[in-house]
């Protein structure tokens, strides 16, 4: 299991960090908080503060939600299609807060489609959940029940996936933020 754990952790880190860019870089321009809504604000002033939501989620589960990528961040755009099965241009907002160290499947993803098609967004998030199941099957199988019991829901046009042992607390944070 050791080699599989290392390989899976490395591939997860590479996928979300843009093949080598580090989340913990001292360059503040690389941190998602520094580029929260630059382009998003000009497109839609009603978007929530992704920086605040990302911080609130990370604070609620600081041991497991250690990294983030938000709409307007080049890292989000680069990985959008891999994570949510659509280019960033089809979304009007989104974020993913995840475990960047590997070993835990925990994540919160929220997306809002430009065309308002919540069914398509919910389907994409269920696909993301299935992808997480596949990623952890045989790698850290003890994470599978958490993945399988993950929450996928819609709130105010936003579609959300929560995979966490603290899903009820995280859901409240998300619902309060995405009004």
Secondary structure, DSSP 8 states (H G I E B T S, - for coil): -HHHHHHHHHHHHHHHHTTT--TT-S-GGGSGGGGSSHHHHHH-TT---HHHHHHHHHHHTTTT--EEEETTSHHHHHHHHHHHSS-GGGEEEEEEEE-SSSS---EEEEEEETT--HHHHHHHHHHHHHHHHHHHTTTSGGGHHHHHT-EEEEETTEEEEEESTTHHHHHHHHHHH--
